[in-house]
Amino acid sequence: MSMNTTTPQPENWETLDTDLDESVVGVATAEQETAIDDALELQMISIRLQKSLINQLKLIAEFHKVGYQPLIRDLLNRFAKSETRDILVKLEKSSAEQPKMKAVDEFFAREHASKKCA
């Protein structure tokens, strides 16, 4: 059995070759942008960040060869998932540590019921 040892070549748009012409690239229309946003459930927001932070994020994005806005979206998604997981673990741990008060709850329910009958 022979192994295919050819390395996949990047597409022209991936390397931003200068031989791309206007016939193969274009700007999305407002309708297309809306359709993309709807399909990806994206919502435009406005946020104020320090210029130095934005510059750092742009450098990081450039290193990873992505845009800085998708990078920020990815960072926020990862943070939200991590924090949600931590909160759920803490809530689960907290509820497991609370003593079971079934007997006390039943006592108060009986007391409340007997006062209604009296």
Residue pairs with C-beta under 8 A, 6 or more apart in sequence:
12 19
12 20
12 24
13 20
13 25
28 36
36 42
37 43
37 44
54 68
57 68
57 71
57 72
58 68
60 68
60 71
61 67
61 68
61 70
61 71
62 68
64 71
